[in-house]
Amino acid sequence: MVQQDWSDDDLAQRLHERNPEALETLISRYSREIYYFIRVVLDGIGVAQDAEECVNDLFVAVWQEIDSFDPVQGTLRTWLTMRAKYIALDRRRQLCRPRRTISNRRKKPANGRHLTSMVGGKPLAGEGMMVTIGSLFLHIQSLVWKTYWNKVRGAKN
């Protein structure tokens, strides 16, 4: 049950005692304010669910790490806001980080040789060819195999 008559100091003390009503009261009191603050920090990056996840992460962190709150250093509201800021900034960095996909992943072959270094009449054979082919994008591999085997068959005829 939400207790509107508790001060922030009472709320912090009850959170230290692991009182579930204190967490419910904290969420009721600050979730809307924190949500809007996180949306400002995200600055249009991501969607509403990203901000909601940050709010949820914040309240989980508060429940788990309430012992790190020191009333001498600041108020409960300030502590929550600072924690929310860092959670939101982490999410913002995560959302802005380029995603690794097949199209932007470039894997260097184990022997360090690239197909482009084989131009000029020096065809690859054996393991070198396998490593180079394995480093190409999946949709290009079949084309390279067809070209390679057509050249091999043409050289034998």
C-alpha positions as a Markdown table, in Angstrom:
| # | Residue | x | y | z |
|---|---|---|---|---|
| 1 | Met | 0.0 | 0.0 | 0.0 |
| 2 | Val | 1.3 | 3.4 | -1.0 |
| 3 | Gln | 2.1 | 5.7 | 2.0 |
| 4 | Gln | 1.8 | 9.3 | 0.9 |
| 5 | Asp | 2.6 | 10.6 | 4.3 |
| 6 | Trp | 6.1 | 9.3 | 4.5 |
| 7 | Ser | 8.9 | 11.8 | 4.1 |
| 8 | Asp | 11.8 | 11.0 | 1.8 |
| 9 | Asp | 13.9 | 10.3 | 4.9 |
| 10 | Asp | 11.3 | 7.8 | 6.2 |
| 11 | Leu | 11.1 | 6.3 | 2.8 |
| 12 | Ala | 14.9 | 5.8 | 2.6 |
| 13 | Gln | 15.0 | 4.3 | 6.0 |
| 14 | Arg | 12.2 | 1.8 | 5.1 |
| 15 | Leu | 14.0 | 0.9 | 1.9 |
| 16 | His | 17.1 | 0.1 | 4.0 |
| 17 | Glu | 14.9 | -2.2 | 6.0 |
| 18 | Arg | 13.7 | -3.8 | 2.7 |
| 19 | Asn | 10.1 | -2.8 | 3.3 |
| 20 | Pro | 8.1 | -3.6 | 0.0 |
| 21 | Glu | 5.7 | -0.8 | 0.8 |
| 22 | Ala | 8.5 | 1.6 | 0.7 |
| 23 | Leu | 9.5 | 0.5 | -2.8 |
| 24 | Glu | 5.8 | 0.7 | -3.9 |
| 25 | Thr | 5.6 | 4.2 | -2.4 |
| 26 | Leu | 8.9 | 5.2 | -4.1 |
| 27 | Ile | 7.7 | 4.0 | -7.5 |
| 28 | Ser | 4.4 | 5.8 | -7.0 |
| 29 | Arg | 6.0 | 9.0 | -6.0 |
| 30 | Tyr | 8.9 | 9.3 | -8.5 |
| 31 | Ser | 8.2 | 7.0 | -11.5 |
| 32 | Arg | 6.5 | 9.7 | -13.7 |
| 33 | Glu | 9.1 | 12.4 | -12.9 |
| 34 | Ile | 12.0 | 9.9 | -13.6 |
| 35 | Tyr | 10.3 | 8.7 | -16.8 |
| 36 | Tyr | 10.2 | 12.2 | -18.2 |
| 37 | Phe | 13.7 | 12.9 | -17.1 |
| 38 | Ile | 15.0 | 9.8 | -18.8 |
| 39 | Arg | 13.2 | 10.8 | -22.0 |
| 40 | Val | 15.0 | 14.1 | -21.9 |
| 41 | Val | 18.4 | 12.3 | -21.5 |
| 42 | Leu | 17.6 | 9.9 | -24.3 |
| 43 | Asp | 16.8 | 13.0 | -26.4 |
| 44 | Gly | 14.6 | 11.3 | -29.0 |
| 45 | Ile | 16.8 | 8.2 | -29.4 |
| 46 | Gly | 14.9 | 4.9 | -29.0 |
| 47 | Val | 11.3 | 4.5 | -28.2 |
| 48 | Ala | 9.0 | 4.9 | -25.2 |
| 49 | Gln | 9.8 | 1.3 | -24.1 |
| 50 | Asp | 13.5 | 2.2 | -23.8 |
| 51 | Ala | 12.6 | 4.9 | -21.3 |
| 52 | Glu | 10.3 | 2.5 | -19.5 |
| 53 | Glu | 13.1 | -0.1 | -19.2 |
| 54 | Cys | 15.4 | 2.5 | -17.8 |
| 55 | Val | 12.8 | 3.4 | -15.2 |
| 56 | Asn | 12.4 | -0.3 | -14.3 |
| 57 | Asp | 16.2 | -0.8 | -14.2 |
| 58 | Leu | 16.4 | 2.2 | -11.9 |
| 59 | Phe | 13.9 | 0.9 | -9.3 |
| 60 | Val | 15.5 | -2.6 | -9.4 |
| 61 | Ala | 18.9 | -1.0 | -8.8 |
| 62 | Val | 17.5 | 1.1 | -5.9 |
| 63 | Trp | 16.1 | -2.0 | -4.2 |
| 64 | Gln | 19.3 | -3.8 | -4.6 |
| 65 | Glu | 21.7 | -1.0 | -3.9 |
| 66 | Ile | 19.9 | 1.3 | -1.4 |
| 67 | Asp | 22.9 | 0.9 | 1.0 |
| 68 | Ser | 24.9 | 3.1 | -1.4 |
| 69 | Phe | 22.5 | 6.0 | -0.7 |
| 70 | Asp | 24.0 | 8.5 | 1.8 |
| 71 | Pro | 21.7 | 11.2 | 3.0 |
| 72 | Val | 24.7 | 13.4 | 4.0 |
| 73 | Gln | 25.7 | 13.7 | 0.3 |
| 74 | Gly | 22.2 | 14.6 | -1.0 |
| 75 | Thr | 18.5 | 13.9 | -1.0 |
| 76 | Leu | 16.8 | 10.7 | -2.1 |
| 77 | Arg | 15.4 | 12.6 | -5.1 |
| 78 | Thr | 18.9 | 13.7 | -6.1 |
| 79 | Trp | 20.3 | 10.2 | -5.7 |
| 80 | Leu | 17.5 | 8.8 | -7.8 |
| 81 | Thr | 18.0 | 11.4 | -10.5 |
| 82 | Met | 21.7 | 10.8 | -10.7 |
| 83 | Arg | 21.2 | 7.0 | -10.9 |
| 84 | Ala | 18.5 | 7.6 | -13.6 |
| 85 | Lys | 20.9 | 9.8 | -15.6 |
| 86 | Tyr | 23.6 | 7.2 | -15.7 |
| 87 | Ile | 21.2 | 4.4 | -16.6 |
| 88 | Ala | 19.7 | 6.5 | -19.4 |
| 89 | Leu | 23.2 | 7.5 | -20.7 |
| 90 | Asp | 24.2 | 3.8 | -20.8 |
| 91 | Arg | 21.0 | 3.0 | -22.8 |
| 92 | Arg | 21.6 | 6.0 | -25.1 |
| 93 | Arg | 25.1 | 4.7 | -25.9 |
| 94 | Gln | 23.8 | 1.2 | -26.4 |
| 95 | Leu | 21.1 | 2.5 | -28.9 |
| 96 | Cys | 23.6 | 4.7 | -30.7 |
| 97 | Arg | 26.2 | 1.9 | -31.1 |
| 98 | Pro | 26.3 | 0.5 | -34.6 |
| 99 | Arg | 24.8 | -2.9 | -34.7 |
| 100 | Arg | 27.0 | -5.7 | -36.0 |
| 101 | Thr | 25.4 | -7.4 | -39.0 |
| 102 | Ile | 26.6 | -9.5 | -41.8 |
| 103 | Ser | 26.8 | -6.4 | -44.1 |
| 104 | Asn | 29.2 | -4.5 | -41.8 |
| 105 | Arg | 31.2 | -7.3 | -40.2 |
| 106 | Arg | 34.6 | -7.8 | -41.7 |
| 107 | Lys | 36.4 | -10.7 | -40.4 |
| 108 | Lys | 40.1 | -11.1 | -41.3 |
| 109 | Pro | 41.1 | -14.6 | -42.3 |
| 110 | Ala | 43.2 | -16.6 | -39.8 |
| 111 | Asn | 46.2 | -16.5 | -42.1 |
| 112 | Gly | 45.9 | -12.7 | -42.6 |
| 113 | Arg | 45.4 | -13.1 | -46.4 |
| 114 | His | 42.5 | -11.4 | -48.2 |
| 115 | Leu | 41.1 | -12.3 | -51.6 |
| 116 | Thr | 42.1 | -8.9 | -53.0 |
| 117 | Ser | 45.7 | -9.7 | -52.3 |
| 118 | Met | 45.4 | -12.7 | -54.6 |
| 119 | Val | 44.8 | -10.6 | -57.8 |
| 120 | Gly | 47.5 | -10.6 | -60.4 |
| 121 | Gly | 47.7 | -14.2 | -61.5 |
| 122 | Lys | 48.3 | -15.7 | -58.0 |
| 123 | Pro | 45.3 | -18.0 | -57.4 |
| 124 | Leu | 44.6 | -19.3 | -54.0 |
| 125 | Ala | 44.5 | -23.0 | -53.3 |
| 126 | Gly | 43.8 | -25.3 | -50.4 |
| 127 | Glu | 43.5 | -23.8 | -46.9 |
| 128 | Gly | 44.3 | -20.3 | -48.0 |
| 129 | Met | 41.3 | -20.4 | -50.4 |
| 130 | Met | 39.0 | -21.8 | -47.6 |
| 131 | Val | 40.0 | -19.1 | -45.2 |
| 132 | Thr | 39.5 | -16.4 | -47.7 |
| 133 | Ile | 36.2 | -17.7 | -48.9 |
| 134 | Gly | 35.1 | -18.1 | -45.2 |
| 135 | Ser | 35.7 | -14.4 | -44.6 |
| 136 | Leu | 33.4 | -13.2 | -47.4 |
| 137 | Phe | 29.8 | -12.3 | -46.9 |
| 138 | Leu | 27.5 | -15.3 | -47.1 |
| 139 | His | 25.6 | -14.0 | -50.2 |
| 140 | Ile | 28.9 | -13.6 | -52.1 |
| 141 | Gln | 30.4 | -16.9 | -51.2 |
| 142 | Ser | 28.4 | -18.9 | -53.8 |
| 143 | Leu | 29.5 | -16.5 | -56.6 |
| 144 | Val | 33.1 | -16.9 | -55.7 |
| 145 | Trp | 32.9 | -20.7 | -55.5 |
| 146 | Lys | 31.3 | -20.8 | -59.0 |
| 147 | Thr | 33.9 | -18.5 | -60.4 |
| 148 | Tyr | 36.8 | -20.4 | -58.8 |
| 149 | Trp | 35.5 | -23.8 | -59.9 |
| 150 | Asn | 34.8 | -22.6 | -63.5 |
| 151 | Lys | 38.4 | -21.3 | -63.7 |
| 152 | Val | 39.8 | -24.6 | -62.3 |
| 153 | Arg | 37.7 | -26.6 | -64.8 |
| 154 | Gly | 38.7 | -24.3 | -67.7 |
| 155 | Ala | 42.4 | -24.6 | -66.8 |
| 156 | Lys | 42.2 | -28.5 | -66.9 |
| 157 | Asn | 40.5 | -28.5 | -70.3 |
